[in-house]
Amino acid sequence: MEVLQTVPILRIFDVAKAKEFYLHYLGFRTDWEHRFEPGLPLYLQVSKGGCVLHLSEHHGDASPGATVFLRVSGLDAFHEELAAKNYAYQRPGVEIAPWNAKLMQLTDPFGNRLRFNEDLK
């Protein structure tokens, strides 16, 4: 067996808030959306570069409060891009983590954490 990709599933409770955070604030794009029928929970895939996430309103798919660890490059530029958006619910900073990396952690509206890490050279 060869693992080709790992895709975390994150629990969401409000589609509009999820899209505001992931699409408008973080700059992800929607790859696809699925509902079994109108009015049922949404399941969607969002991506940005090499990061792919599944966001789900389905009760049994995931628990809120998960953490996704992302290895990135260009963290300072991404931080500046986010700061320029003046998002009312988040003002992340960049710090040096004990594991010798720059770290910026964000929490989505549902308690899920995204830890963006850039190794120090």
ZADO-1210 file (C-alpha; in nm, 4 decimals, padded with zeros to 6 digits):
<atoms>
<atom x="00.0000" y="00.0000" z="00.0000" code="MET" pos="1"/>
<atom x="00.1068" y="00.3563" z="-00.0732" code="GLU" pos="2"/>
<atom x="-00.0629" y="00.6517" z="00.0951" code="VAL" pos="3"/>
<atom x="-00.1218" y="00.9121" z="-00.1748" code="LEU" pos="4"/>
<atom x="-00.2742" y="01.1891" z="00.0347" code="GLN" pos="5"/>
<atom x="-00.4103" y="01.2572" z="00.3825" code="THR" pos="6"/>
<atom x="-00.7201" y="01.4767" z="00.4008" code="VAL" pos="7"/>
<atom x="-00.8387" y="01.5882" z="00.7460" code="PRO" pos="8"/>
<atom x="-01.2133" y="01.6192" z="00.8049" code="ILE" pos="9"/>
<atom x="-01.3132" y="01.9165" z="01.0204" code="LEU" pos="10"/>
<atom x="-01.6568" y="01.9567" z="01.1772" code="ARG" pos="11"/>
<atom x="-01.8467" y="02.2756" z="01.0964" code="ILE" pos="12"/>
<atom x="-02.1838" y="02.4004" z="01.2185" code="PHE" pos="13"/>
<atom x="-02.2534" y="02.7045" z="00.9996" code="ASP" pos="14"/>
<atom x="-02.1788" y="02.7036" z="00.6269" code="VAL" pos="15"/>
<atom x="-02.1711" y="03.0839" z="00.5949" code="ALA" pos="16"/>
<atom x="-01.9209" y="03.1176" z="00.8833" code="LYS" pos="17"/>
<atom x="-01.7084" y="02.8329" z="00.7442" code="ALA" pos="18"/>
<atom x="-01.6941" y="02.9969" z="00.4006" code="LYS" pos="19"/>
<atom x="-01.6193" y="03.3376" z="00.5531" code="GLU" pos="20"/>
<atom x="-01.3227" y="03.1898" z="00.7414" code="PHE" pos="21"/>
<atom x="-01.1779" y="02.9373" z="00.4968" code="TYR" pos="22"/>
<atom x="-01.2552" y="03.1055" z="00.1633" code="LEU" pos="23"/>
<atom x="-01.2659" y="03.4790" z="00.2263" code="HIS" pos="24"/>
<atom x="-01.0182" y="03.5084" z="00.5135" code="TYR" pos="25"/>
<atom x="-00.7670" y="03.2267" z="00.4519" code="LEU" pos="26"/>
<atom x="-00.7980" y="03.2252" z="00.0730" code="GLY" pos="27"/>
<atom x="-00.8921" y="02.8606" z="00.0227" code="PHE" pos="28"/>
<atom x="-01.1103" y="02.7711" z="-00.2755" code="ARG" pos="29"/>
<atom x="-01.4113" y="02.5415" z="-00.2891" code="THR" pos="30"/>
<atom x="-01.3307" y="02.2327" z="-00.4967" code="ASP" pos="31"/>
<atom x="-01.6755" y="02.0733" z="-00.4600" code="TRP" pos="32"/>
<atom x="-01.9818" y="02.0577" z="-00.2358" code="GLU" pos="33"/>
<atom x="-02.2198" y="01.7684" z="-00.1653" code="HIS" pos="34"/>
<atom x="-02.5599" y="01.7310" z="-00.0016" code="ARG" pos="35"/>
<atom x="-02.7625" y="01.4114" z="-00.0247" code="PHE" pos="36"/>
<atom x="-03.0637" y="01.6340" z="-00.0860" code="GLU" pos="37"/>
<atom x="-03.1629" y="01.9980" z="-00.0212" code="PRO" pos="38"/>
<atom x="-03.1787" y="02.0835" z="00.3463" code="GLY" pos="39"/>
<atom x="-02.9436" y="01.8047" z="00.4561" code="LEU" pos="40"/>
<atom x="-02.5930" y="01.8679" z="00.5967" code="PRO" pos="41"/>
<atom x="-02.3204" y="01.9977" z="00.3667" code="LEU" pos="42"/>
<atom x="-01.9915" y="01.8195" z="00.3002" code="TYR" pos="43"/>
<atom x="-01.7338" y="02.0144" z="00.1015" code="LEU" pos="44"/>
<atom x="-01.3718" y="02.0117" z="-00.0015" code="GLN" pos="45"/>
<atom x="-01.1588" y="02.3257" z="00.0175" code="VAL" pos="46"/>
<atom x="-00.7967" y="02.3638" z="-00.0837" code="SER" pos="47"/>
<atom x="-00.5086" y="02.6077" z="-00.0928" code="LYS" pos="48"/>
<atom x="-00.1857" y="02.4977" z="-00.2575" code="GLY" pos="49"/>
<atom x="-00.1011" y="02.1513" z="-00.1296" code="GLY" pos="50"/>
<atom x="-00.3490" y="02.1658" z="00.1603" code="CYS" pos="51"/>
<atom x="-00.6824" y="01.9881" z="00.1128" code="VAL" pos="52"/>
<atom x="-00.9472" y="01.9889" z="00.3865" code="LEU" pos="53"/>
<atom x="-01.2928" y="01.8368" z="00.4076" code="HIS" pos="54"/>
<atom x="-01.5466" y="02.0409" z="00.6028" code="LEU" pos="55"/>
<atom x="-01.8540" y="01.8572" z="00.7237" code="SER" pos="56"/>
<atom x="-02.1831" y="01.9461" z="00.8883" code="GLU" pos="57"/>
<atom x="-02.2540" y="01.5726" z="00.9370" code="HIS" pos="58"/>
<atom x="-02.2852" y="01.4829" z="01.3055" code="HIS" pos="59"/>
<atom x="-02.0676" y="01.1707" z="01.3043" code="GLY" pos="60"/>
<atom x="-01.7850" y="01.2820" z="01.0763" code="ASP" pos="61"/>
<atom x="-01.5555" y="01.4596" z="01.3200" code="ALA" pos="62"/>
<atom x="-01.5376" y="01.6283" z="01.6580" code="SER" pos="63"/>
<atom x="-01.4861" y="02.0024" z="01.6898" code="PRO" pos="64"/>
<atom x="-01.1549" y="02.1035" z="01.8421" code="GLY" pos="65"/>
<atom x="-00.9236" y="01.9151" z="01.6065" code="ALA" pos="66"/>
<atom x="-00.5773" y="02.0463" z="01.5182" code="THR" pos="67"/>
<atom x="-00.4242" y="02.0366" z="01.1704" code="VAL" pos="68"/>
<atom x="-00.0463" y="02.0840" z="01.1515" code="PHE" pos="69"/>
<atom x="00.0628" y="02.2434" z="00.8226" code="LEU" pos="70"/>
<atom x="00.4249" y="02.2708" z="00.7083" code="ARG" pos="71"/>
<atom x="00.4511" y="02.5813" z="00.4925" code="VAL" pos="72"/>
<atom x="00.6933" y="02.8244" z="00.3359" code="SER" pos="73"/>
<atom x="00.6313" y="03.1972" z="00.3086" code="GLY" pos="74"/>
<atom x="00.4621" y="03.2239" z="00.6486" code="LEU" pos="75"/>
<atom x="00.5531" y="03.5904" z="00.7010" code="ASP" pos="76"/>
<atom x="00.3943" y="03.6896" z="00.3686" code="ALA" pos="77"/>
<atom x="00.0812" y="03.4878" z="00.4492" code="PHE" pos="78"/>
<atom x="00.0643" y="03.6554" z="00.7914" code="HIS" pos="79"/>
<atom x="00.0847" y="03.9996" z="00.6272" code="GLU" pos="80"/>
<atom x="-00.1895" y="03.9007" z="00.3807" code="GLU" pos="81"/>
<atom x="-00.4192" y="03.7987" z="00.6653" code="LEU" pos="82"/>
<atom x="-00.3422" y="04.1111" z="00.8700" code="ALA" pos="83"/>
<atom x="-00.4363" y="04.3299" z="00.5730" code="ALA" pos="84"/>
<atom x="-00.7828" y="04.1705" z="00.5607" code="LYS" pos="85"/>
<atom x="-00.8730" y="04.3122" z="00.9035" code="ASN" pos="86"/>
<atom x="-01.0846" y="04.0056" z="00.9917" code="TYR" pos="87"/>
<atom x="-01.2829" y="04.0949" z="01.3042" code="ALA" pos="88"/>
<atom x="-01.2548" y="03.7546" z="01.4721" code="TYR" pos="89"/>
<atom x="-00.8847" y="03.6791" z="01.4448" code="GLN" pos="90"/>
<atom x="-00.5539" y="03.8633" z="01.4836" code="ARG" pos="91"/>
<atom x="-00.2900" y="03.5887" z="01.4681" code="PRO" pos="92"/>
<atom x="00.0733" y="03.6509" z="01.5420" code="GLY" pos="93"/>
<atom x="00.3853" y="03.4659" z="01.4368" code="VAL" pos="94"/>
<atom x="00.6079" y="03.3246" z="01.7100" code="GLU" pos="95"/>
<atom x="00.9123" y="03.1020" z="01.7352" code="ILE" pos="96"/>
<atom x="00.8078" y="02.7543" z="01.8481" code="ALA" pos="97"/>
<atom x="01.0240" y="02.5343" z="02.0745" code="PRO" pos="98"/>
<atom x="01.0768" y="02.2965" z="01.7783" code="TRP" pos="99"/>
<atom x="01.2741" y="02.5659" z="01.5894" code="ASN" pos="100"/>
<atom x="01.0020" y="02.6854" z="01.3561" code="ALA" pos="101"/>
<atom x="00.7919" y="02.9941" z="01.2977" code="LYS" pos="102"/>
<atom x="00.4372" y="02.9237" z="01.4125" code="LEU" pos="103"/>
<atom x="00.1058" y="03.0931" z="01.3433" code="MET" pos="104"/>
<atom x="-00.2018" y="02.9300" z="01.4932" code="GLN" pos="105"/>
<atom x="-00.5576" y="03.0156" z="01.3956" code="LEU" pos="106"/>
<atom x="-00.8816" y="02.8803" z="01.5358" code="THR" pos="107"/>
<atom x="-01.1818" y="02.8487" z="01.3066" code="ASP" pos="108"/>
<atom x="-01.5331" y="02.9449" z="01.4231" code="PRO" pos="109"/>
<atom x="-01.5910" y="02.5825" z="01.5356" code="PHE" pos="110"/>
<atom x="-01.2870" y="02.5398" z="01.7606" code="GLY" pos="111"/>
<atom x="-01.0629" y="02.3638" z="01.5065" code="ASN" pos="112"/>
<atom x="-00.7017" y="02.4826" z="01.5077" code="ARG" pos="113"/>
<atom x="-00.4744" y="02.5302" z="01.2074" code="LEU" pos="114"/>
<atom x="-00.1042" y="02.5426" z="01.3001" code="ARG" pos="115"/>
<atom x="00.0987" y="02.6896" z="01.0162" code="PHE" pos="116"/>
<atom x="00.4687" y="02.6031" z="01.0669" code="ASN" pos="117"/>
<atom x="00.7737" y="02.7139" z="00.8733" code="GLU" pos="118"/>
<atom x="01.1010" y="02.5460" z="00.9698" code="ASP" pos="119"/>
<atom x="01.3832" y="02.7844" z="01.0533" code="LEU" pos="120"/>
<atom x="01.6909" y="02.7259" z="00.8434" code="LYS" pos="121"/>
</atoms>
